[in-house]
């Protein structure tokens, strides 16, 4: 793969600030004399009513299907030698499009299952299972097809949005806390953007507007805009970002004016797809960096994969400047990009392969899943061929060292910065999603209801004493032989 000529100097390394909801950021609860003012007003506080507001992510390990509100796929340290530790079985198949998984602060795995026996999803339930196995902790009937993957709020409330335009807030016990009609004038919404906010509420992007709600499900404000896709990413300051069909990147939060930050892609038919209706950024933006960077930290940026033009671009959120990061891949880009804490970028390509750009400026990959039919090998040997897509390539995860979890129906693998790749495991059918829940610990949800937990078999050496008698060493790279966790012991 070739990096575009306009690439500037390599980005600075980010300090280990937890992005994307990873780690225990904690919950700050405080009592303020607050209530809701009329819509679209900057002052949303009423000094007559006391409320408790939860801020942060509640300590949850995986609050959205991409880890957190930045959608960046930020993983904790991925296993060097993965082994399947345990397997759970959901009571019914997991919904493939919006099934999860999420992981709670107390070790629960949340998935959406379908007991209706139909792919149309006529009898959906939100289930929480214990991470280490056992019967479901809670189960709630949703009663309608959902329009987005569920999310976790700072309070621990789970939120789902149905295709009838209702936002449901569900307690950890399974009790429905609120049922808010988001769009009374619309009959249905096929797909929405849904994102938790740092203040404890959440935002929903409908077909032609964005709605912000508080943690109790009360609508705070809304703004008219048509996004394509409806995917939302969230900044540290609570602003949500979305992209229009032509690539315009907008930011908004309750009580503030909608404003344009920049534009992805060149303003011509070939890159924007305006004549064909193809969205410039078909999977929406992801976010990386911090709003007010200290020395050594990266500035806040939005990243988008322009799949029609086969370019990955970034927009500096402070200046609106656009810059290309990746271009001319060996195989077409197929997934959402991911960026780790260290700044390493990865994106899935056709045939369950992965490529990327390390923070050092070196290429990542291309890698394919060890033991699978190699799309890379076929491409090199046969020239022009039909690449198997499978339709189930997952968006990668990237850890602080630059290791990348990637794959699809052909299997899942972890590629290490050393250049080696090891097999993580394989679902018997579709992979619904993956979650990085702790250092060396990964959860994989499969369409057939199986949920596997993988751990690292590499044990970190003990810390050296003041007068060590024997030097110790730490493995620096994964072995080149694939290690399949499917039949490993507990």
C-alpha positions as CSV (number, residue, x, y, z in Angstrom):
1,X,0.0,0.0,0.0
2,X,1.2,3.5,-0.8
3,X,0.7,6.5,1.5
4,X,-0.3,9.7,-0.2
5,X,2.3,12.3,-0.9
6,X,0.5,14.9,1.1
7,X,1.1,13.1,4.4
8,X,2.9,15.3,6.8
9,X,5.3,14.4,9.6
10,X,4.3,11.6,11.9
11,X,1.9,12.3,14.6
12,X,3.0,12.6,18.2
13,X,2.5,9.7,20.5
14,X,-0.5,9.9,22.8
15,X,0.0,9.5,26.5
16,X,-2.0,6.7,28.0
17,X,-5.2,8.7,28.3
18,X,-8.1,6.3,28.2
19,X,-10.2,7.0,25.1
20,X,-13.4,5.4,23.8
21,X,-14.7,4.4,27.3
22,X,-11.9,2.0,28.1
23,X,-10.9,1.5,31.7
24,X,-12.5,2.7,34.8
25,X,-13.0,6.4,34.3
26,X,-15.4,6.4,37.2
27,X,-18.7,8.1,37.8
28,X,-18.8,11.6,39.2
29,X,-22.3,12.1,40.7
30,X,-23.1,15.5,42.0
31,X,-26.3,17.2,43.1
32,X,-27.1,20.4,41.1
33,X,-30.2,22.6,41.1
34,X,-31.0,21.7,37.5
35,X,-34.0,21.0,35.2
36,X,-34.7,21.4,31.6
37,X,-35.4,24.7,30.0
38,X,-37.3,25.2,26.7
39,X,-35.7,23.5,23.7
40,X,-32.8,25.1,21.8
41,X,-31.8,27.4,24.6
42,X,-28.2,27.6,25.8
43,X,-29.2,27.6,29.4
44,X,-30.6,24.2,30.3
45,X,-30.7,24.7,34.1
46,X,-33.6,25.4,36.3
47,X,-32.6,26.5,39.9
48,X,-35.7,25.0,41.4
49,X,-35.3,21.2,41.0
50,X,-32.4,19.0,42.3
51,X,-31.1,16.3,40.0
52,X,-28.3,13.7,40.2
53,X,-26.2,13.6,37.1
54,X,-23.8,10.8,36.3
55,X,-20.6,11.7,34.4
56,X,-18.2,9.4,32.6
57,X,-18.7,5.8,31.6
58,X,-19.7,4.2,34.9
59,X,-16.5,2.1,34.8
60,X,-17.9,-0.1,32.1
61,X,-15.3,-1.9,30.0
62,X,-17.1,-1.7,26.6
63,X,-20.0,0.9,26.4
64,X,-20.6,0.7,22.6
65,X,-19.9,-2.0,20.0
66,X,-16.7,0.0,19.1
67,X,-15.6,0.4,22.7
68,X,-16.8,3.9,23.4
69,X,-18.3,7.1,22.0
70,X,-15.3,7.8,19.8
71,X,-16.0,4.6,17.8
72,X,-12.2,4.2,17.4
73,X,-11.9,0.5,18.4
74,X,-9.4,1.4,21.2
75,X,-8.3,-1.9,22.8
76,X,-6.4,-2.7,25.9
77,X,-3.4,-4.9,25.5
78,X,-4.4,-7.8,23.2
79,X,-3.2,-11.4,24.0
80,X,0.2,-12.5,22.7
81,X,-0.8,-16.2,22.9
82,X,-4.6,-16.3,23.0
83,X,-6.5,-19.2,24.6
84,X,-10.2,-19.8,24.9
85,X,-10.9,-19.7,28.7
86,X,-14.7,-20.1,28.7
87,X,-17.8,-20.2,26.6
88,X,-21.3,-18.9,27.3
89,X,-24.4,-19.7,25.2
90,X,-27.1,-17.1,24.9
91,X,-30.7,-18.4,25.0
92,X,-31.2,-17.7,21.3
93,X,-29.2,-16.5,18.2
94,X,-27.6,-13.1,18.5
95,X,-28.8,-10.4,16.1
96,X,-26.1,-10.1,13.5
97,X,-26.5,-6.4,12.6
98,X,-27.0,-4.7,16.0
99,X,-26.4,-7.5,18.5
100,X,-23.4,-6.2,20.6
101,X,-21.5,-7.2,22.6
102,X,-21.3,-4.6,25.4
103,X,-19.4,-5.3,28.7
104,X,-20.6,-3.8,32.0
105,X,-18.6,-2.6,35.0
106,X,-19.6,-5.7,37.0
107,X,-18.6,-8.2,34.3
108,X,-21.8,-8.7,32.4
109,X,-21.9,-9.2,28.6
110,X,-24.9,-7.6,26.9
111,X,-26.2,-8.9,23.6
112,X,-29.5,-8.6,21.6
113,X,-31.0,-12.0,20.8
114,X,-33.9,-13.1,18.6
115,X,-36.3,-15.7,19.9
116,X,-38.6,-15.3,17.0
117,X,-36.8,-17.8,14.8
118,X,-36.7,-15.3,11.9
119,X,-33.8,-13.2,10.6
120,X,-36.4,-10.3,10.5
121,X,-36.1,-10.1,14.3
122,X,-39.7,-10.2,15.4
123,X,-39.1,-11.2,19.0
124,X,-36.0,-9.4,20.3
125,X,-34.6,-9.5,23.8
126,X,-31.8,-7.6,25.5
127,X,-29.9,-10.1,27.6
128,X,-27.1,-9.8,30.1
129,X,-24.9,-12.8,30.8
130,X,-22.1,-13.1,33.4
131,X,-18.7,-12.8,31.7
132,X,-17.4,-16.0,33.4
133,X,-20.5,-18.1,32.4
134,X,-23.8,-19.0,33.9
135,X,-27.5,-18.1,33.5
136,X,-28.6,-14.7,32.2
137,X,-28.6,-12.0,34.8
138,X,-31.5,-10.1,33.2
139,X,-33.6,-10.3,30.1
140,X,-35.9,-7.6,28.7
141,X,-38.3,-8.0,25.7
142,X,-37.8,-5.2,23.3
143,X,-40.9,-5.9,21.3
144,X,-39.7,-4.3,18.0
145,X,-36.9,-4.5,15.5
146,X,-34.0,-2.3,16.7
147,X,-32.4,0.5,14.6
148,X,-29.0,0.6,16.2
149,X,-26.7,-1.4,18.5
150,X,-27.4,-0.8,22.2
151,X,-25.2,1.5,24.3
152,X,-24.4,1.8,28.0
153,X,-24.9,5.1,29.8
154,X,-22.7,6.3,32.8
155,X,-25.6,5.3,35.1
156,X,-25.5,1.7,33.9
157,X,-28.7,2.1,32.0
158,X,-28.8,0.3,28.6
159,X,-30.4,2.2,25.7
160,X,-31.8,0.7,22.6
161,X,-33.8,2.5,19.8
162,X,-36.5,0.7,17.9
163,X,-37.4,1.1,14.2
164,X,-40.6,2.8,15.4
165,X,-38.5,5.6,16.8
166,X,-38.7,4.8,20.5
167,X,-35.7,5.1,22.8
168,X,-35.9,2.5,25.6
169,X,-33.8,2.8,28.8
170,X,-33.3,-0.5,30.6
171,X,-32.0,-0.9,34.1
172,X,-29.5,-3.6,35.0
173,X,-32.3,-5.5,36.6
174,X,-34.1,-5.6,33.2
175,X,-36.8,-3.1,34.2
176,X,-37.6,-0.5,31.5
177,X,-36.8,2.9,33.0
178,X,-38.1,5.1,30.2
179,X,-39.7,4.8,26.7
180,X,-39.3,8.0,24.8
181,X,-40.9,8.7,21.4
182,X,-38.2,10.4,19.4
183,X,-40.1,11.2,16.2
184,X,-43.9,11.2,16.7
185,X,-44.4,12.4,13.1
186,X,-42.3,9.6,11.5
187,X,-43.7,6.1,11.1
188,X,-40.4,4.3,11.2
189,X,-36.6,4.7,11.2
190,X,-34.6,1.9,9.6
191,X,-31.2,2.9,11.1
192,X,-30.2,5.5,13.5
193,X,-26.9,6.8,15.1
194,X,-26.8,6.2,18.9
195,X,-24.0,7.4,21.2
196,X,-23.5,7.9,25.0
197,X,-22.5,11.4,26.1
198,X,-19.9,12.3,28.8
199,X,-22.6,14.1,30.8
200,X,-24.6,10.9,31.3
201,X,-27.2,11.4,28.5
202,X,-27.1,10.2,24.9
203,X,-27.7,11.5,21.3
204,X,-29.7,9.9,18.5
205,X,-29.3,10.7,14.8
206,X,-32.5,10.2,12.9
207,X,-33.1,10.5,9.2
208,X,-33.2,14.3,9.2
209,X,-32.3,15.5,12.7
210,X,-30.1,14.8,15.8
211,X,-31.9,14.6,19.2
212,X,-30.1,14.9,22.5
213,X,-31.6,13.3,25.7
214,X,-30.6,13.2,29.3
215,X,-30.0,10.1,31.3
216,X,-33.7,9.9,32.3
217,X,-34.8,9.8,28.6
218,X,-36.1,13.4,28.5
219,X,-35.5,15.2,25.2
220,X,-33.2,18.2,25.9
221,X,-32.7,19.6,22.4
222,X,-32.8,18.7,18.7
223,X,-31.4,20.1,15.5
224,X,-32.4,19.6,11.8
225,X,-29.7,17.9,9.7
226,X,-29.6,15.0,7.3
227,X,-26.6,12.7,7.9
228,X,-25.5,9.8,5.7
229,X,-24.8,7.6,7.4
230,X,-26.5,8.4,10.7
231,X,-23.5,7.3,12.7
232,X,-22.3,9.6,15.5
233,X,-19.0,10.0,17.3
234,X,-18.6,12.1,20.5
235,X,-15.9,14.6,21.5
236,X,-14.6,15.0,25.0
237,X,-16.7,18.2,25.4
238,X,-19.9,16.4,24.5
239,X,-20.3,17.6,20.9
240,X,-21.5,14.9,18.5
241,X,-20.0,14.7,15.1
242,X,-21.7,13.4,11.9
243,X,-21.1,13.4,8.2
244,X,-23.5,14.3,5.4
245,X,-23.7,12.4,2.1
246,X,-21.3,14.9,0.4
247,X,-18.7,14.5,3.2
248,X,-19.4,17.7,5.3
249,X,-18.4,17.1,8.9
250,X,-20.7,18.8,11.4
251,X,-20.6,19.2,15.1
252,X,-23.4,19.9,17.5
253,X,-24.5,19.7,21.1
254,X,-27.6,20.8,23.0
255,X,-28.0,24.6,23.4
256,X,-25.3,25.3,20.7
257,X,-25.5,26.1,17.0
258,X,-24.8,23.4,14.5
259,X,-21.4,24.2,12.8
260,X,-19.4,22.9,9.9
261,X,-15.8,21.7,10.8
262,X,-14.5,20.6,7.4
263,X,-15.2,18.3,4.4
264,X,-14.0,14.9,3.6
265,X,-13.2,14.1,-0.1
266,X,-12.7,16.2,-3.1
267,X,-15.8,18.2,-4.3
268,X,-16.3,16.3,-7.5
269,X,-18.7,13.5,-8.6
270,X,-15.9,10.8,-8.7
271,X,-15.0,11.2,-5.0
272,X,-18.3,12.2,-3.5
273,X,-20.7,10.0,-5.4
274,X,-23.3,12.8,-5.5
275,X,-24.6,11.5,-8.8
276,X,-25.0,7.9,-7.6
277,X,-26.2,8.6,-4.0
278,X,-23.1,6.9,-2.5
279,X,-22.0,8.5,0.8
280,X,-18.5,9.9,0.9
281,X,-18.0,8.4,4.4
282,X,-20.3,5.3,4.4
283,X,-19.4,4.2,7.9
284,X,-19.3,7.6,9.6
285,X,-16.3,9.2,11.4
286,X,-14.2,8.0,14.3
287,X,-12.3,10.3,16.7
288,X,-8.8,10.3,18.0
289,X,-6.7,12.7,20.1
290,X,-7.6,15.2,22.8
291,X,-9.2,18.6,22.7
292,X,-6.4,20.5,24.5
293,X,-3.3,18.4,23.9
294,X,-0.3,18.6,26.1
295,X,3.2,18.2,24.7
296,X,3.5,14.7,23.3
297,X,-0.3,14.3,22.8
298,X,-2.1,14.2,19.5
299,X,-4.5,16.9,18.5
300,X,-8.2,15.9,18.1
301,X,-9.0,14.6,14.7
302,X,-11.9,12.9,12.9
303,X,-11.0,10.0,10.6
304,X,-13.0,8.6,7.7
305,X,-12.6,5.8,5.1
306,X,-13.7,7.1,1.7
307,X,-14.5,3.7,0.3
308,X,-15.5,5.0,-3.2
309,X,-12.2,6.7,-3.6
310,X,-10.3,4.1,-1.5
311,X,-8.6,6.7,0.7
312,X,-8.5,7.2,4.5
313,X,-8.5,10.9,5.5
314,X,-8.4,12.9,8.7
315,X,-9.8,16.3,9.5
316,X,-8.1,18.4,12.3
317,X,-11.0,19.4,14.5
318,X,-9.3,22.7,15.6
319,X,-8.5,24.0,12.1
320,X,-10.7,21.9,9.7
321,X,-7.6,21.0,7.7
322,X,-7.9,17.7,5.7
323,X,-5.1,15.3,5.1
324,X,-4.9,11.8,3.5
325,X,-3.5,9.0,5.6
326,X,-3.8,5.9,3.5
327,X,-4.4,5.3,-0.2
328,X,-4.1,2.7,-3.0
329,X,-4.6,-0.5,-0.9
330,X,-3.8,-3.9,-2.3
331,X,-7.4,-4.9,-1.5
332,X,-10.4,-2.6,-1.1
333,X,-11.2,-1.1,2.3
334,X,-14.2,-2.8,3.8
335,X,-14.5,-1.6,7.4
336,X,-14.5,1.3,9.8
337,X,-10.9,2.4,10.7
338,X,-9.5,2.0,14.2
339,X,-6.8,3.9,16.1
340,X,-5.1,2.7,19.2
341,X,-3.9,4.7,22.2
342,X,-0.4,4.9,20.6
343,X,-1.8,6.4,17.4
344,X,-1.5,3.3,15.2
345,X,-4.2,3.2,12.5
346,X,-5.7,0.0,11.0
347,X,-8.6,-0.8,8.6
348,X,-10.1,-4.0,7.4
349,X,-9.8,-4.9,3.7
350,X,-11.5,-7.4,1.5
351,X,-11.1,-11.1,2.3
352,X,-10.9,-10.5,6.1
353,X,-7.4,-8.9,5.7
354,X,-6.1,-5.8,7.5
355,X,-3.7,-2.9,6.6
356,X,-2.7,0.2,8.3
357,X,-0.2,2.9,9.3
358,X,1.9,2.8,12.4
359,X,2.6,6.0,14.4
360,X,6.2,5.6,13.2
361,X,5.1,6.1,9.6
362,X,5.6,2.4,8.7
363,X,3.0,0.3,7.0
364,X,1.0,-2.2,9.0
365,X,0.4,-5.4,7.0
366,X,-1.2,-6.4,4.9
367,X,-2.1,-9.4,7.1
368,X,-4.6,-12.2,6.6
369,X,-5.9,-14.8,9.1
370,X,-3.4,-17.7,9.4
371,X,-4.8,-20.9,8.1
372,X,-7.6,-19.2,6.0
373,X,-7.8,-19.1,2.2
374,X,-5.4,-16.2,1.6
375,X,-7.0,-13.4,-0.5
376,X,-3.5,-11.8,-0.5
377,X,-1.9,-14.8,-1.9
378,X,-4.6,-15.2,-4.6
379,X,-4.2,-11.6,-5.6
380,X,-0.4,-11.9,-5.9
381,X,-0.5,-15.2,-7.8
382,X,-3.4,-14.7,-10.1
383,X,-3.5,-10.9,-10.8
384,X,-7.1,-9.8,-11.4
385,X,-9.4,-12.1,-9.5
386,X,-12.7,-12.0,-7.7
387,X,-12.0,-11.4,-4.0
388,X,-14.3,-13.3,-1.6
389,X,-15.9,-10.7,0.7
390,X,-18.0,-12.9,2.9
391,X,-19.9,-9.8,4.0
392,X,-18.8,-10.3,7.6
393,X,-15.4,-8.6,8.0
394,X,-15.3,-7.0,11.5
395,X,-13.8,-3.5,12.1
396,X,-10.4,-4.0,13.7
397,X,-9.3,-3.2,17.3
398,X,-5.9,-1.7,18.0
399,X,-4.0,-1.8,21.3
400,X,-1.4,0.6,22.7
401,X,1.5,-1.5,21.3
402,X,0.1,-1.4,17.8
403,X,-1.2,-5.0,17.8
404,X,-4.4,-5.4,15.7
405,X,-7.4,-7.8,16.1
406,X,-9.1,-8.4,12.8
407,X,-10.9,-11.0,10.7
408,X,-14.4,-12.2,9.9
409,X,-16.2,-15.4,9.1
410,X,-12.9,-17.0,8.0
411,X,-11.6,-16.6,11.5
412,X,-10.2,-14.0,13.8
413,X,-6.5,-13.2,14.4
414,X,-4.2,-10.8,16.2
415,X,-1.3,-9.2,14.2
416,X,1.6,-8.1,16.3
417,X,4.0,-5.1,15.5
418,X,6.7,-7.7,15.0
419,X,5.0,-8.8,11.9
420,X,3.6,-12.1,13.1
421,X,0.0,-13.1,13.3
422,X,-1.7,-15.6,15.6
423,X,-5.2,-17.1,15.3
424,X,-7.6,-16.0,18.0
425,X,-10.6,-18.3,17.1
426,X,-13.5,-18.8,14.8
427,X,-17.2,-18.7,14.9
428,X,-19.2,-21.4,13.3
429,X,-21.1,-18.8,11.3
430,X,-21.1,-15.0,11.4
431,X,-19.0,-12.9,13.9
432,X,-21.4,-10.4,15.5
433,X,-18.7,-8.5,17.4
434,X,-15.6,-8.4,19.6
435,X,-14.8,-6.5,22.8
436,X,-11.5,-5.8,24.6
437,X,-12.5,-6.0,28.3
438,X,-9.2,-6.1,30.2
439,X,-5.5,-6.4,29.4
440,X,-5.0,-9.8,27.6
441,X,-8.8,-10.5,27.6
442,X,-11.1,-10.5,24.6
443,X,-14.8,-11.4,24.2
444,X,-16.1,-12.7,20.8
445,X,-19.9,-12.9,20.1
446,X,-21.1,-15.3,17.4
447,X,-24.3,-15.3,15.5
448,X,-25.3,-18.7,16.8
449,X,-25.4,-17.4,20.3
450,X,-21.9,-18.5,21.4
451,X,-19.9,-16.0,23.4
452,X,-16.2,-16.9,23.9
453,X,-13.8,-15.4,26.3
454,X,-10.1,-15.5,25.3
455,X,-7.2,-14.8,27.6
456,X,-3.4,-14.5,27.2
457,X,-1.3,-17.6,28.1
458,X,1.8,-15.4,28.4
459,X,2.4,-14.6,32.0
460,X,4.1,-11.4,32.8
461,X,7.4,-11.9,34.7
462,X,7.5,-10.8,38.3
463,X,8.8,-7.3,39.0
464,X,12.6,-7.4,39.8
465,X,13.6,-7.1,43.5
466,X,16.1,-4.6,44.7
467,X,18.9,-7.2,44.4
468,X,17.8,-9.6,41.7
469,X,19.7,-12.9,41.7
470,X,18.7,-14.0,38.2
471,X,17.8,-11.7,35.4
472,X,14.4,-12.1,33.8
473,X,13.1,-11.2,30.3
474,X,9.8,-10.4,28.8
475,X,8.6,-11.8,25.4
476,X,8.9,-9.1,22.8
477,X,6.8,-10.7,20.0
478,X,4.2,-13.3,19.4
479,X,5.3,-16.6,17.9
480,X,5.0,-17.1,14.2
481,X,3.1,-20.4,14.5
482,X,-0.7,-19.8,14.8
483,X,-2.3,-20.7,18.1
484,X,-5.9,-21.6,17.8
485,X,-7.9,-21.2,21.0
486,X,-11.0,-23.1,19.9
487,X,-10.0,-26.4,21.7
488,X,-7.9,-25.0,24.4
489,X,-8.5,-25.9,28.0
490,X,-10.1,-23.6,30.6
